[in-house]
Amino acid sequence: MTHYQLVAQNKRRSIFVIIGFVAFITLAAWLMTYAFGYDYSVVGVALIFSGITSLGSYWFSDSLVLAVSRARPAKREEFFDFYTVAENLSMSQQLPQPKLYVIDDTAMNAFATGRDPKHAAVVATTGLLSRLDRGEVEGVIAHELSHVRNYDMLLMSIVSILVGFLALLSDWML
Protein backbone atom coordinates (compact mmCIF):
# COMPACT_ATOMS: atom_id res chain seq x y z
CA MET A 1 0.00 0.00 0.00
CA THR A 2 1.42 3.40 -0.94
CA HIS A 3 1.67 6.43 1.31
CA TYR A 4 -1.16 8.14 -0.57
CA GLN A 5 -3.42 5.12 -0.12
CA LEU A 6 -2.67 5.09 3.64
CA VAL A 7 -3.50 8.78 3.96
CA ALA A 8 -6.74 8.31 2.01
CA GLN A 9 -7.61 5.31 4.19
CA ASN A 10 -7.04 7.32 7.39
CA LYS A 11 -9.22 10.15 6.08
CA ARG A 12 -12.00 7.66 5.20
CA ARG A 13 -11.72 6.08 8.65
CA SER A 14 -12.03 9.49 10.27
CA ILE A 15 -15.23 10.21 8.33
CA PHE A 16 -16.54 6.75 9.19
CA VAL A 17 -15.84 7.35 12.89
CA ILE A 18 -17.71 10.67 12.81
CA ILE A 19 -20.75 9.19 11.02
CA GLY A 20 -20.69 6.12 13.26
CA PHE A 21 -20.46 8.31 16.35
CA VAL A 22 -23.49 10.39 15.36
CA ALA A 23 -25.48 7.23 14.63
CA PHE A 24 -24.36 5.58 17.88
CA ILE A 25 -25.24 8.62 20.00
CA THR A 26 -28.64 8.91 18.35
CA LEU A 27 -29.37 5.22 18.94
CA ALA A 28 -28.05 5.36 22.52
CA ALA A 29 -30.17 8.43 23.26
CA TRP A 30 -33.24 6.73 21.81
CA LEU A 31 -32.63 3.59 23.90
CA MET A 32 -32.06 5.63 27.07
CA THR A 33 -35.21 7.73 26.51
CA TYR A 34 -37.17 4.54 26.00
CA ALA A 35 -35.66 2.82 29.05
CA PHE A 36 -35.99 5.81 31.41
CA GLY A 37 -39.31 7.06 30.05
CA TYR A 38 -37.98 10.45 28.94
CA ASP A 39 -39.54 12.55 26.20
CA TYR A 40 -38.30 11.53 22.74
CA SER A 41 -37.24 15.11 22.02
CA VAL A 42 -34.02 14.16 23.84
CA VAL A 43 -33.10 12.12 20.74
CA GLY A 44 -33.19 15.27 18.58
CA VAL A 45 -31.09 17.15 21.10
CA ALA A 46 -28.59 14.27 21.20
CA LEU A 47 -28.45 14.24 17.40
CA ILE A 48 -27.73 17.97 17.29
CA PHE A 49 -25.11 17.78 20.05
CA SER A 50 -23.39 14.77 18.51
CA GLY A 51 -23.25 16.52 15.13
CA ILE A 52 -21.81 19.68 16.67
CA THR A 53 -19.35 17.67 18.75
CA SER A 54 -18.24 15.66 15.73
CA LEU A 55 -17.59 18.76 13.65
CA GLY A 56 -15.97 20.47 16.62
CA SER A 57 -13.71 17.48 17.22
CA TYR A 58 -12.54 17.72 13.63
CA TRP A 59 -11.82 21.46 13.69
CA PHE A 60 -10.69 21.94 17.30
CA SER A 61 -9.39 18.56 18.48
CA ASP A 62 -5.81 19.78 18.63
CA SER A 63 -6.72 22.78 20.81
CA LEU A 64 -8.86 20.64 23.08
CA VAL A 65 -6.22 17.94 23.51
CA LEU A 66 -3.55 20.56 24.22
CA ALA A 67 -5.76 22.32 26.78
CA VAL A 68 -6.75 19.11 28.55
CA SER A 69 -3.13 17.96 28.75
CA ARG A 70 -2.00 21.41 29.98
CA ALA A 71 0.59 21.67 27.24
CA ARG A 72 2.49 24.92 26.86
CA PRO A 73 4.35 26.19 23.79
CA ALA A 74 7.96 25.04 23.60
CA LYS A 75 10.39 27.93 23.38
CA ARG A 76 13.45 27.48 21.21
CA GLU A 77 15.77 28.81 23.92
CA GLU A 78 14.45 26.46 26.61
CA PHE A 79 14.07 23.28 24.51
CA PHE A 80 16.71 23.81 21.84
CA ASP A 81 17.20 20.14 20.88
CA PHE A 82 13.45 19.48 20.67
CA TYR A 83 12.89 22.58 18.58
CA THR A 84 15.79 22.14 16.15
CA VAL A 85 15.26 18.40 15.72
CA ALA A 86 11.59 18.98 14.81
CA GLU A 87 12.60 21.81 12.49
CA ASN A 88 15.25 19.71 10.70
CA LEU A 89 13.05 16.63 10.36
CA SER A 90 10.14 18.71 9.05
CA MET A 91 12.34 20.28 6.41
CA SER A 92 13.83 16.93 5.37
CA GLN A 93 10.37 15.38 5.04
CA GLN A 94 8.91 18.46 3.31
CA LEU A 95 6.30 18.86 6.04
CA PRO A 96 5.16 22.18 7.47
CA GLN A 97 6.83 22.85 10.82
CA PRO A 98 4.35 21.64 13.47
CA LYS A 99 3.70 23.73 16.54
CA LEU A 100 5.73 22.37 19.43
CA TYR A 101 4.46 22.00 22.98
CA VAL A 102 5.74 20.58 26.24
CA ILE A 103 3.93 19.12 29.21
CA ASP A 104 5.56 19.50 32.61
CA ASP A 105 5.62 15.85 33.66
CA THR A 106 8.35 13.44 34.67
CA ALA A 107 6.85 10.63 32.56
CA MET A 108 8.46 9.95 29.19
CA ASN A 109 5.83 10.54 26.55
CA ALA A 110 5.22 12.32 23.26
CA PHE A 111 2.28 12.58 20.87
CA ALA A 112 1.07 14.38 17.76
CA THR A 113 -2.32 16.00 17.37
CA GLY A 114 -4.16 18.05 14.75
CA ARG A 115 -6.33 17.62 11.71
CA ASP A 116 -3.68 17.84 8.98
CA PRO A 117 0.02 18.64 8.58
CA LYS A 118 -0.70 22.38 8.34
CA HIS A 119 -2.51 22.33 11.70
CA ALA A 120 -0.38 19.79 13.55
CA ALA A 121 1.23 19.97 16.95
CA VAL A 122 3.88 17.72 18.46
CA VAL A 123 3.97 17.46 22.24
CA ALA A 124 6.68 16.02 24.46
CA THR A 125 6.95 15.80 28.22
CA THR A 126 9.78 17.48 30.07
CA GLY A 127 10.67 14.05 31.45
CA LEU A 128 11.30 12.74 27.95
CA LEU A 129 13.28 15.79 26.87
CA SER A 130 15.46 15.77 29.99
CA ARG A 131 16.33 12.05 29.88
CA LEU A 132 16.99 11.46 26.19
CA ASP A 133 19.98 12.63 24.20
CA ARG A 134 19.58 14.49 20.92
CA GLY A 135 19.67 11.31 18.79
CA GLU A 136 16.96 9.66 20.85
CA VAL A 137 14.81 12.80 20.76
CA GLU A 138 15.25 12.74 16.99
CA GLY A 139 13.88 9.19 16.85
CA VAL A 140 10.85 10.10 18.97
CA ILE A 141 10.08 13.23 16.94
CA ALA A 142 10.53 11.33 13.66
CA HIS A 143 7.98 8.81 14.92
CA GLU A 144 5.52 11.57 15.83
CA LEU A 145 6.01 13.29 12.48
CA SER A 146 5.16 10.00 10.77
CA HIS A 147 1.77 10.23 12.49
CA VAL A 148 1.39 13.76 11.13
CA ARG A 149 2.41 12.75 7.62
CA ASN A 150 0.05 9.75 7.56
CA TYR A 151 -2.91 11.58 9.19
CA ASP A 152 -2.95 9.08 12.07
CA MET A 153 -3.21 11.96 14.55
CA LEU A 154 -6.49 13.11 12.98
CA LEU A 155 -8.20 9.81 13.69
CA MET A 156 -6.86 9.55 17.24
CA SER A 157 -7.73 13.17 18.06
CA ILE A 158 -11.30 12.72 16.84
CA VAL A 159 -11.72 9.47 18.75
CA SER A 160 -10.40 11.06 21.96
CA ILE A 161 -12.84 13.97 21.82
CA LEU A 162 -15.81 11.80 20.87
CA VAL A 163 -15.20 9.32 23.68
CA GLY A 164 -15.13 12.25 26.11
CA PHE A 165 -18.45 13.47 24.76
CA LEU A 166 -19.94 10.00 25.15
CA ALA A 167 -18.95 10.02 28.83
CA LEU A 168 -20.62 13.43 29.25
CA LEU A 169 -23.79 12.21 27.53
CA SER A 170 -24.06 9.19 29.81
CA ASP A 171 -23.60 11.44 32.86
CA TRP A 172 -26.37 13.75 31.64
CA MET A 173 -28.78 10.89 31.02
CA LEU A 174 -28.15 9.23 34.37
N, C-alpha and C positions, 0 to 999 in steps of 0.2 A: 504494500500500500504506500502510495507517495505521500509526501508532506501535505500537498494540497487536498488529497482525499481525506487525510486525518483531520485537517482543519475544518473541512466541510462536514465531516461526520460529527465533530464536536459542536459545531453550530446547530446541526440538526438535532442532536441530543438535547441541547439547551432549549430549543423551541419545544421539543417533545416534553421536557420536564415542566416547562411553564404551562403548556396545555393540559398535561396530566395533573398538575397541581390544582389548576382551576377546576377541573372536573372532579378531582378527589374532594376538594373543600366543599364544593356544591353538594356532592353526594353525602359527605359526612354531616353537613349542616342539615340536609333533609332527614337523614336517619336520626340525628339528635332531636330535631323538632318533633319528629314522629314519636320517638321514645319518651321524651320529657313532656309532651303535650303542648309545646310552644306553638305560637302562631307561625304559619308557613311563610310569612313575610321575612322571617329570619334567613330563609334560603336566598332570597334576592339580595339581602344585605351581605350575606357571606359571598355571593357571586361577585358583587361589586368590590368588596374588600379584597377578595383573592385576585381579581383582575388588576386592581390598583397595586397591590403588593407585588404581583408578578412583574408588572412593568417597572415598578420602583426598584425591584431587586436587580433588574437588568441595568437600569440607568445609574443607580446609586449604590450598588453592592460594595464597590470598593470603599466608598466613604463610610458606609455603615460598618464594614468589617474593621476598618482602621479606627473608627471611633470606639467600637466595642472592645477592641484589643488595646486601647490607649496608646496607640502608636504615635510617635512624634517624628517630624521630618529629620532626616539625617543631615547634619551639616558636614560639609567637606573637610573643614578644619578638625572637627572632633573625630570623625570616622573616615579618615583619609583612605585606608585600604579598601574599605567597603565601597566608598564612592568611586574611586578610580578603577577598581576591578569591574564594577557594574558599567562604568563609562566605556572602558576598553572592550569588554565583551559585547556590549550593545553595538558599538561601532563595527566590530569584526563580524557580527551576525546581521548587520544592516537592519537593526531594530531601533525604533525610537528609544531614547534614554528613558527608562521608567523612573517614576518618582521613587525616592528611597526613604524608608522610614525605619526607625528602631523602636523596640519595646524594651523598657527597663525591666529585665528579668534575668535571673541567673541560669535559667534553662537554655539549652542549645536548640534553637529552632529558627526556621526561616520559612516564608511562604510568599507567593505571588497572588495578587488580586487585581481585579479590573475586568472590563468588558472586551477590550481589544488591546493590541500593542500600543496604540496611541494614548490610551487611558489606563495604563498598567502601573502598578506599584509593587515594589519588592520590599519586604519587611524582614528584618533580622533582629534577633534578641541581642542585648548587650553581652549576655553570657556567651553566645556563639562568637561574637566578634572579638571578645577578649581572650578566648581560649584557642582559637584557630590561628594558624599563621596565614600569610597572604595567599599561598598556593591552595590551602584548604578552603579559604574564603572564596577563592576563584572557582573551585569545584562546586561549592554550594550555590553561588550566584549563577553559574552556568546552568545548573539544574533548574533553578527557579526561572531563568530566562527561557528554558525549553518549554516550561508551562505557558509562559506568555506567548511564545512563538506558535505553539500548537493550540492555543485557545482553551487549554485545560482549566485555567483559572476562572474563565467565564462560567463554566459549568459548576465548578465547586462553589463559587461565590453565590450563584443563584440558589443552589441547593441549601447552602448555609442560611440564607435569609428566609427562604420559604419554610424550612423546618422550624425556625424561630417563630414565624407567623402561625404555623400549625399549633405550636405550644400555646401561644396567646389565645387562639381561637378556642382550644379545649378549655382553657382557664375561664374564658368568658361564658362558655356554655354551661360549665359546671358551677 
